[in-house]
Amino acid sequence: MKDKVTIHTLRKFKQAKQKICMVTAYDATFARILDDAGADVILVGDSLGMVIQGNDSTLPVTMDQMIYHSRIVSRGAKRAHVVGDMPFMSYQTTPEEAVRNAGRLVAEGGVGSVKLEGGEEFAETVERIVRASIPVMGHLGLTPQSVHKMGGYVVQGRDEQAARKILHDALALEKAGCYALVLEGVPMDLAAQISERLTIPTIGIGAGVHCDGQVLVCYDFLGLNPDFKPKFVKRYADLYGAIRQASETFFSEIRGETFPDEDHSFKSKTIRLVASNKSPEPAPVPERDEGGGEKIGPVYGVPV
């Protein structure tokens, strides 16, 4: 197995101008696939509130839900650095509560670091979490937890004043101890300037090619939601179509009684059923074969 990616690995990637590949995952199966494919960072995003739970925003996601999904993703990722999102109102009240919740994500969720949204106003919170030996990734620009304040999911930093604010916040977060910074929904020239000014890696999503890495929600680039088509997402597969077609074929074979066939059924070696007008007697239960009897599988079945 390749060496585990750490926050120090990511800084070396920036210094070597090696692009960082980051992606979201919400369960062990996707985490394993994406890890095997070469992901450097896997984010357990609070975006699960939308893509997994079907909500209109990330706001309803709870701390316990983030811990649950972080724990199962951490089991599937072997090489990638796993980051857990701090959900809405898990860090905005007091630095003490933020440290406590960040600690839960690491201790109970098994993540290697946490991510939180916001700029200079959360610099003290970042400092406190980092002081507790928990690495923090920042997040600026379009910050989904502030959707009501922003008036929707709109590009940020398009005018000079807003751009200066984002740059100022980025420098403040770096000074506070963030090891990396997500830039979401900002003009590419602004993202380029921030990436040039910072010594820590920047990860872009809808922020252009000049960031030190890129991140997308795995459900988006795999084409699992045909109705979600933002400008910044490129689809690399149509898994919605592929899964639907496979499911339709499965259902058709069930209705046509072509599945299961003999190749997908089990046969008895010791029991013979004889037609009779009498009420059938219970079939004898064969002794368990400890020496190689046919098995369904180690997870879903039991020896027969």
N, C-alpha and C positions, 0 to 999 in steps of 0.2 A: 504493500500500500504506500502511496505517496505521502510525503510529510503533511501533517495537519496545518492548515492555513491559520495563522494568528494575526493579531492586529499589527505585529511587527513585520510579518510577511507582506501585508498590504502597503505599508510604508515603503518597503523595498521595491514593490511593484511600481509605485509612483516614481521613485528615484530612477528606476531603470526604464521608465516610460513604457511599462508593460500594462496593458489595459486590464482592468478588473472586471470579472464577469459575476454579476450578482442577480439573483432571482428569488422570487417568493416561493414558499412551499407551506403546506398546512397539515401534511400527514407523512407517515413514515415511507409509504410507497413512492410518492412524488419526490420526497427528499432523497431516497436511494437512487432513483432514476437520474435526477438532476446532478447529484453528487458524482455518479458514474460518468455522466456526460462531461464533467470538468468544471462545474460551478466553483468559483472561489469563495463566494459568500452566499449563504441562504438566509433570507429574511423571513421570519415568521411574522408576517405583517398583520396589523389590525384590519387590513383589507379583507380578512376572512369574514368580517361582518357583512360584506357585500357579496363576495364570490362564493362563500360557503353557506352563510346564513340567509342570504337573500334580502338583506336590509338595504335601504337607500343611502346609508352612510356608514362610516366606521364607528360612530358615536355609541351605539348600544353595546359594543364589545366590553366584556368585563375582565378583570384581572385573573379570575379563576379560569376563564376560557383561554386567555393567552397562555397561561401556565400549562394547561392541558395540551394545547396544540404545540407549544414549544417542546414539551417533553417527548411527544411522539416524533416530531421532526428530528430532534437531536438523536433519537435512536437510529434513524435512517441515514443521517449524514455522517460519513466517516472522515472525509478529508476537508470538506468545506467548513469555513468559520460560520457558526450559527448566531444570528442576531435576533433578539426578541423585541417586538414593539411594546412600548409603554402605552397602554390604552388611555382613552379619554378619562380625565380626572384621577389618574393614578399618580400624577406628579405635579399637577398644577396648584395644589393647595399649599403644602409646606414642603421644604426640603427634607424634613425628617420623614414624612410619609413617602416621598419620592425614593429616598434611600431604602426604606423598608420594602417597598414594592419592587424596586430594582433587585434587591437581594433575593426576593422570592422568585423572580424570573430566573436568576442564576442558580439558586439552590434547588428549587423545585422543578423548574423548567429545563434546566441543563444547558442553557445558552451560554455563549462565550462573551456576550456583550448585550447592551440594551440600546434602543433607539428612541429618541424623543423629539417632538416637534417644537419649534419656537426659537427665538433669537436671543438677544442680549438680556431680555427679561428673565431668562432661565439660566443665565451664566452661573449664578450662585448654586442653583440646583445641580448643574452639571459638575461643578467643583466638588460638591458634597458627595455625589455618587462616585466620582473618580477617586476621592479621598478614601472611600470605602473599598477601594481596589476593584471596582467594577467599571470596565471600559464603556464609554458612551459614544454612540454615533449620533450626530446632529441631523436636522432635517429643516431646510429652509425653502422659501418660494411658495408654491402651492402646497399648503399644509392641510390635509383633509379634515383634521379635527377642528379646524377653524372655518369650516365651510360656511357657517351662518354669518360670521364676521366678514368673510370675503365676498359674500353674496353669490356663492356658487363656486363651481370648479373652473376658475378662470386663470389665465396666465398672469403671473406676478412680475413686477419689476420692469415694466415697459417704458415708464417715464423716468427721467433722470433722478428725481427725488426718491422714488421707490427703489430704483436700482442701487443708489447709494446706501439706502437703509439695509438692503439685503447684503451688500458687501460689508458694511459695518457689523452686521450681526454675524456674518461668517468669521470675521477676524476675532470677534468677541468669543465665539464658541471654541475656536482653535485655542485661544489664550486660556479659556476655562478648562481645557483638557480633553476636548473631543478628539478621537483618533481618526475620524473620517466624517464626511458631511454629504448627505443626500441633497441634491438640488433638483427640485421638481417644478416643472411648468414655468421656466424662466427663459428669456431670450438667449440664444446660443452665444452671442457676443458677451453678454454679462457673465454667463457660466464660464466662458473662456478666461475672462479677467480674474474671476474668483479663483479658478483652478491655478492660474499663474501666480497669484498672490499667496496662496496657502501652501504650507509645507505638508499638510495632511491630505490624503486622497479625497477627491470629490467623486461622487457617484451620481450620474445624471439619469433622469427620467423625464423626457420631454424637455431636455436642456441642451441638446446638440452634441456633436461628436467630440468636442474639445475637453470634456470632463475626463477624469482619470479612469473611469469605469462607467458601466451602464447597468441599470436594473429595470426589469419589467415583471409584472404579475404573470406567473406561469400560465394561468387560465387564459390570459389575453393573447400571448404570442403563440399559444398552442391552438387557438381558435375554438375555445370551449363555450364561448358566448357569442352567437352570431349577431346579436343586437348591439353589442358594445364595440364601437369603431372610432375611438379617438385618433386624432392626427398623429400622435407620437408612437402608436403601437403598430408594429409590423407583424403580420401573421405568418408564421413559419409552418403551420399545419392547419388542417380543418378537422380537428378531433371531434367536434360536435357532429359533423356529417358522418365521420367514420364510425363513431359509437352508435349513432342512430341507425345507420345501415346495418351494422352487425346485430343490433338489438331486434330490428325488424325481421332479419333472417332467422334469428333464434325463435322469435314468437311464431313465425310462419311454420317452422319445422315442428314446434310443439303442437300447433293446431292441425297440421297435416300428419301427425304421428310418425314422422321420420326421425325425430329425436325424442328419447335416446334410442339408438340402434344397438345391434349386438356388440359393436366395438366399445360402446359406452355403457354396457350393462354387465352385471356379474352373474355367474352360473354356479350352481351347486354341484358338488362332487358326491354328496352323501344322501341328499334328500330327494325322494321320488314321489311325486303327487299322483294318486290313482283316482280316477273318476268314480264316484259312488253316489247312490241316492241317499245314503245315510249322512247325518250331520258330520262334517269333518272333525277328526280329532286333532287336538293341538299338535303341531309338528314338533318332533324331538329337537331339543337344543343341542347342536353339536358341541363336542368338547373344544375348548380353545386350542388352536394349533400354535404351539410355541416354536415350531420349527420351520417357519417360512410360509404360513398360510397367507392367503390373499388379503391385502390390506387396502383400505380406501385411501388413506393418507395420514400423515402425522398431525395435521392441524384440524381438518374438518371431519374426519372419520375415526372409526375405532376398528381394531382387528375383528375380523369375522371368521 
